[in-house]
Amino acid sequence: MQPNPPKRRTAVSARRINGHLARWGPYVRLALTLIVAATAIFAGRDHWRLPQGQYDPFPPRVTGLARSIDGDSLWVDGNEVRLQGIDAPEGRQTCLRGGEVWKCGEDAYLALVRAIGGETVTCDVTQRDVYGRLLARCTAGGRDLNAGMVAIGMAVAYGAYDAEEAAARSARRGLWAGEFDRPDKWRAENKTK
């Protein structure tokens, strides 16, 4: 008695197998794609789940063309930078000068635009603030933007630049030419960042 020879696949069984692969192939590819995506997400979750108040390490210096956001914040090389040690009026903030309402927040923004003057901006970063912005001392064309904004009276000293503020106040430059709420007080009363 001879052992049974192995079964040969017939054209019918090959078509059946290929039909199953054709039907299930897209689902297998989708399952593999989802597995790879889930692995990537879970592998990087610690990067996105830092404790509140902690952010990724910041670059020590950012340099590039800048775009003003308001009188004390700007975008440099894709980073939101807050000028450290100063506080400028918010964009919607108004002040009084000569008894007239004055859009001091808009003027602070324009003063920073003029101070940058289309020059490359270099910011030496010290830390991040509670909003995740880089805190830095910035220069444009060799000019200190932080000190300059306080010196022309379009920002107040906020932990630094007291001498510049005293000079602007005594010369009645910028905000000091009239009446204004300090920006931190205005923000508290108007519930803005």
Summary of the structure (lengths in Angstrom):
residues: 193
radius of gyration: 30.6
end to end distance: 92.1
largest distance: 118.9
contacts: 511
relative contact order: 0.14
helix: 41%
strand: 25%
